[in-house]
Amino acid sequence: MAAPAPALKDLSKVAENLKSQLEGFNTEKLKNASIQEKTILPTAEDVATEKTQKSIFEGITVFDQNNLKHTETNKKNPLPDKE
């Protein structure tokens, strides 16, 4: 999907020495290049980690706070008295 070559009227915006080189350029001298797109897929470990994180997050968001029970805290003083 190469871009079309610019028209000669558009080449007037280019310096004269460069313009003459562009007009005389032979595209047959160019080499063909094969392009390979590399798509990196996640590894099985990445997928497992993401599933674990997603399940933990869903567990937190769905958690019912009504199941919690109120508790009293007991203050314990491990220091000895002043005797």
Rosetta silent file (secondary structure, phi, psi, omega in degrees, C-alpha in Angstrom):
SEQUENCE: MAAPAPALKDLSKVAENLKSQLEGFNTEKLKNASIQEKTILPTAEDVATEKTQKSIFEGITVFDQNNLKHTETNKKNPLPDKE
SCORE:     score description
SCORE:     0.000 S_00000001
   1 L     0.000   62.977 -179.962    0.000    0.000    0.000 S_00000001
   2 L   -76.785  147.968  177.710    2.536    2.570   -1.130 S_00000001
   3 L   -71.410  146.447  179.752    1.505    6.182   -1.349 S_00000001
   4 L   -67.108  150.829 -179.940    1.094    7.480   -4.887 S_00000001
   5 L   -66.518  142.287  179.544    3.978    9.488   -6.304 S_00000001
   6 L   -67.866  149.944  178.732    3.508   13.247   -6.022 S_00000001
   7 L   -71.318  157.933 -178.634    2.583   15.097   -9.176 S_00000001
   8 H   -63.550  -28.827  179.265    5.234   17.209  -10.878 S_00000001
   9 H   -66.065  -27.487  178.501    3.322   20.396  -10.002 S_00000001
  10 H   -78.316  -18.850 -178.261    3.880   19.555   -6.317 S_00000001
  11 H   -75.222   -9.316 -179.961    7.619   19.204   -6.865 S_00000001
  12 H   -67.014  -17.912  179.965    8.006   22.952   -7.384 S_00000001
  13 H   -81.060   -3.765 -176.888    8.135   23.317   -3.602 S_00000001
  14 L  -102.148  151.460  178.691   11.369   21.309   -3.544 S_00000001
  15 L   -58.181  151.143 -174.295   14.869   22.697   -4.180 S_00000001
  16 H   -60.377  -44.117 -178.122   15.981   22.540   -7.830 S_00000001
  17 H   -66.625  -35.687  177.679   18.850   20.070   -7.333 S_00000001
  18 H   -73.368  -34.600  179.556   16.610   17.730   -5.375 S_00000001
  19 H   -62.240  -42.574 -179.513   13.817   18.176   -7.898 S_00000001
  20 H   -66.829  -35.659  177.686   16.012   16.960  -10.751 S_00000001
  21 H   -68.120  -38.256  179.824   17.055   13.917   -8.712 S_00000001
  22 H   -68.444  -39.033 -179.976   13.440   13.105   -7.900 S_00000001
  23 H   -67.620  -34.368 -177.385   12.343   13.391  -11.509 S_00000001
  24 L   -92.244    5.315 -176.669   15.135   11.095  -12.687 S_00000001
  25 L   -73.217  133.111  179.751   14.719    8.511   -9.930 S_00000001
  26 L  -102.469  114.722 -178.181   14.074    4.977  -11.163 S_00000001
  27 H   -73.520  -11.325  178.285   11.801    3.026   -8.823 S_00000001
  28 H   -68.631  -20.396 -178.730   12.877   -0.227  -10.484 S_00000001
  29 H   -77.218  -13.534 -178.556   16.144   -0.036   -8.518 S_00000001
  30 L   -72.985  145.069  178.204   14.310   -0.457   -5.226 S_00000001
  31 L   -91.675  145.278  174.647   14.395   -3.859   -3.568 S_00000001
  32 L   -77.011  140.045  178.539   11.235   -5.603   -2.453 S_00000001
  33 L  -122.801  134.318  176.569   10.992   -6.116    1.265 S_00000001
  34 L   -91.051  132.407 -177.263    8.805   -8.661    2.960 S_00000001
  35 L  -108.197  128.590  177.540    7.049   -7.334    6.003 S_00000001
  36 L  -119.265  122.053  177.078    6.097   -9.653    8.827 S_00000001
  37 L   -85.011  130.509 -179.845    3.817   -8.416   11.560 S_00000001
  38 L  -105.812  116.142  176.444    4.685   -9.851   14.920 S_00000001
  39 L  -107.765  114.948 -178.134    1.791  -10.251   17.308 S_00000001
  40 L   -90.541  115.724  178.941    2.969  -11.256   20.734 S_00000001
  41 L   -89.449  149.135  178.387    0.334  -13.305   22.514 S_00000001
  42 L   -66.866  149.245  179.214    0.275  -13.550   26.302 S_00000001
  43 L   -77.365  168.700  178.782    1.743  -16.676   27.832 S_00000001
  44 H   -62.639  -34.538  178.797   -0.332  -19.181   29.793 S_00000001
  45 H   -65.608  -40.691  177.932    1.226  -17.819   32.974 S_00000001
  46 H   -62.984  -41.809  179.986    0.087  -14.275   32.101 S_00000001
  47 H   -65.362  -42.813  179.891   -3.460  -15.499   31.451 S_00000001
  48 H   -64.531  -41.149  178.929   -3.546  -17.438   34.736 S_00000001
  49 H   -63.205  -43.197 -179.785   -2.252  -14.422   36.675 S_00000001
  50 H   -65.570  -39.223  177.866   -4.855  -12.167   35.114 S_00000001
  51 H   -64.168  -40.955  179.036   -7.658  -14.647   35.899 S_00000001
  52 H   -62.882  -46.362  179.802   -6.504  -14.856   39.520 S_00000001
  53 H   -62.838  -39.838 -179.707   -6.422  -11.082   39.871 S_00000001
  54 H   -66.177  -40.790 -179.817   -9.844  -10.777   38.254 S_00000001
  55 H   -68.164  -36.952  177.003  -11.386  -13.381   40.565 S_00000001
  56 H   -64.430  -45.260 -179.947   -9.913  -11.671   43.644 S_00000001
  57 H   -62.342  -42.318  178.285  -11.257   -8.310   42.496 S_00000001
  58 H   -65.189  -36.735  177.595  -14.713   -9.775   41.828 S_00000001
  59 H   -63.390  -35.912  179.296  -14.668  -11.408   45.261 S_00000001
  60 H   -71.753  -42.881 -176.518  -13.994   -8.044   46.877 S_00000001
  61 H   -72.574  -26.946 -177.384  -16.688   -6.188   44.955 S_00000001
  62 H   -92.295   -7.896 -174.564  -19.354   -8.859   45.552 S_00000001
  63 L   -59.311  132.999  179.918  -18.567   -9.307   49.268 S_00000001
  64 L   -93.358  116.098 -177.727  -21.613   -8.859   51.523 S_00000001
  65 H   -74.042  -14.948  179.130  -20.759   -6.681   54.511 S_00000001
  66 H   -69.884  -17.209  178.364  -23.867   -7.855   56.382 S_00000001
  67 H   -77.656  -10.931 -179.733  -22.094  -11.165   57.048 S_00000001
  68 L   -76.751  146.994  178.456  -19.576   -9.389   59.287 S_00000001
  69 L  -112.166  145.535  178.399  -20.063   -9.552   63.052 S_00000001
  70 L   -76.265  140.103  178.899  -19.278   -6.796   65.497 S_00000001
  71 L  -132.090  149.923  177.288  -16.500   -7.586   67.907 S_00000001
  72 L   -96.755  138.244  178.329  -15.201   -5.902   71.024 S_00000001
  73 L   -93.568  135.849  177.143  -11.499   -5.279   71.313 S_00000001
  74 L  -102.324  123.004  178.584   -9.785   -6.174   74.566 S_00000001
  75 L   -87.067  121.268  177.828   -6.899   -3.932   75.521 S_00000001
  76 L  -110.976  134.942 -179.661   -4.156   -5.922   77.118 S_00000001
  77 L  -107.643  104.116 -178.629   -1.309   -4.187   78.852 S_00000001
  78 L   -77.755   -5.242 -178.791    1.812   -6.357   78.752 S_00000001
  79 L   -82.076  146.287  178.392    3.785   -3.834   80.833 S_00000001
  80 L   -72.334  156.080  177.525    4.199   -4.460   84.571 S_00000001
  81 L   -71.695  168.553  179.307    2.502   -2.216   87.121 S_00000001
  82 L   -86.968   78.135  178.912    4.470    0.414   89.107 S_00000001
  83 L  -114.979    0.000    0.000    5.100   -1.618   92.244 S_00000001
